């Protein structure tokens, strides 16, 4: 199984589950994963020169899982270096217990204030020489979802932000609201 498919399989394992976070400040919140978010979360949207990726994100995920789109296919993109670190550092979210988290991410504290991140929470930790950032935003209904995954060698997104410790992460099957 190539690295791209491993990432897709790992992400697929999160779908249908809620991850309930408890922070050392007493705050709790829940993140839900959906198929359509994998495309952006792993960075495939950056590969603009690959026509095979110019379709619905759920179809791209299905193609990766079905070996229609492979790591060798996406390596053909001139933009592949932009997402290489994401693929190589995509870790199990469960490993983020006892990591740090930013609440109410303040984009104005980012050097130059020039970021398009919509994140409310950024879960981060050091891994080798990198800072791994799982960014979570809120949708119109007030639900948190994975916005993007960023690998940085510096503290660009975390410098001057208020941080807390993740005390626990509980994984539960997603309960659909019935209207």
Secondary structure by P-SEA (a helix, b strand, c coil): ccaaaaaaaaaaaaccbbbbbbccccbbbbbbbcccccccccccccccccccccccaaaaaaaaaacccccccccccccccccaaaaaccccccccccbbbbccccccccccccccccccbbbbbbcccbbbbbbbbbcccccccccbbbbbccccccccbbbbbbcbbbbbcbbbbcc
